[in-house]
């Protein structure tokens, strides 16, 4: 499996976060150029890139406050986190990269997941 995926986990409700808007961009000439926008499926997962994955610097922006508002979570105004940006590099386009987000209205955590290329 080659590509870039994400999984948004709702730490308030203890489940995958369905319907979170996820914006993917790539660094191009010193600025982030939008590549695509997706929404997480019912289980909180989404595919961002497949075989077209390329070496480069990327940014994923997760629209967490909109999600928690839709779920009826009491949010301050302004919210503590409206969006969560995660910037990372892809150094090997033969690998699968997985960038999960565990979030609540007041905290978030992420890490690099994924599978090694076949044969390793």
C-alpha positions in Angstrom: 0.0 0.0 0.0 1.4 3.4 -1.0 -0.1 6.7 -0.2 -1.3 9.1 2.5 -4.2 8.4 4.9 -5.5 9.9 8.1 -7.8 8.9 11.0 -9.4 11.4 13.2 -10.3 10.1 16.7 -12.8 12.0 18.9 -11.4 11.9 22.5 -14.6 13.3 23.9 -16.9 10.5 22.6 -14.2 7.8 22.3 -14.9 7.0 18.6 -13.8 7.8 15.1 -14.8 11.4 14.1 -17.2 11.3 11.1 -17.5 14.2 8.7 -14.4 16.2 9.7 -13.2 18.4 6.9 -9.5 17.7 6.1 -7.6 20.1 3.8 -4.3 18.8 2.2 -1.7 21.2 0.8 1.9 20.8 -0.5 4.7 23.4 0.0 5.3 24.9 -3.4 7.6 28.0 -3.9 7.5 28.9 -0.2 3.7 28.7 0.0 1.2 25.9 0.7 -0.7 25.0 -2.4 -4.1 23.3 -1.8 -4.3 19.7 -3.3 -7.6 18.5 -2.1 -10.3 18.6 0.6 -12.0 15.5 1.9 -14.3 14.6 4.8 -13.7 11.6 7.1 -16.0 8.6 6.7 -18.2 7.2 9.4 -15.2 5.5 11.1 -13.1 8.8 11.1 -10.8 7.6 8.3 -9.9 9.2 4.9 -7.6 8.7 2.0 -5.7 11.8 1.0 -3.2 10.5 -1.7 -2.6 7.2 -3.5 0.0 6.4 -6.1 0.3 10.1 -6.9 2.1 10.7 -3.6 5.4 12.6 -4.1 8.4 13.6 -2.0 7.8 17.0 -0.4 6.5 19.0 2.5 2.8 18.8 3.3 0.2 20.3 5.5 -3.0 18.8 6.7 -5.6 21.1 8.3 -8.3 19.4 10.4 -11.5 21.5 11.0 -12.0 20.2 14.6 -14.2 23.0 16.1 -16.9 22.6 13.4 -16.9 18.9 14.1 -17.3 19.3 17.8 -20.0 22.0 17.4 -22.0 19.6 15.2 -21.7 16.9 17.9 -23.2 19.4 20.5 -20.0 19.9 22.5 -20.1 23.2 24.4 -17.4 25.3 22.8 -16.1 28.7 24.0 -16.2 31.6 21.6 -13.7 31.8 20.2 -12.9 28.1 20.3 -9.5 27.1 21.7 -8.7 25.2 18.5 -10.7 26.2 15.4 -8.4 24.1 13.1 -5.4 21.9 13.8 -2.6 22.2 11.2 -0.1 19.4 11.0 3.0 19.9 8.8 5.2 17.0 7.9 7.6 15.8 5.2 7.4 12.8 2.9 10.9 11.6 2.1 10.1 8.2 0.4 7.2 8.1 -2.0 7.3 4.2 -1.9 5.9 4.2 1.6 2.5 4.5 3.1 2.2 7.5 5.4 -0.6 7.6 8.0 -1.1 10.9 9.9 -3.8 10.3 12.6 -5.2 13.0 14.9 -6.6 12.4 18.4 -8.6 15.5 19.3 -10.9 17.2 21.8 -11.8 20.9 21.9 -8.8 21.5 24.2 -6.1 19.2 23.1 -4.7 17.1 20.2 -2.0 14.6 19.5 -0.6 13.2 16.3 2.2 10.8 15.2 3.6 9.2 12.0 2.1 5.9 11.3 2.3 3.8 8.1 3.7 0.6 6.7 7.2 0.0 5.3 7.6 -0.6 1.6 7.1 -4.2 0.5 10.2 -6.3 0.9 11.4 -4.7 4.2 
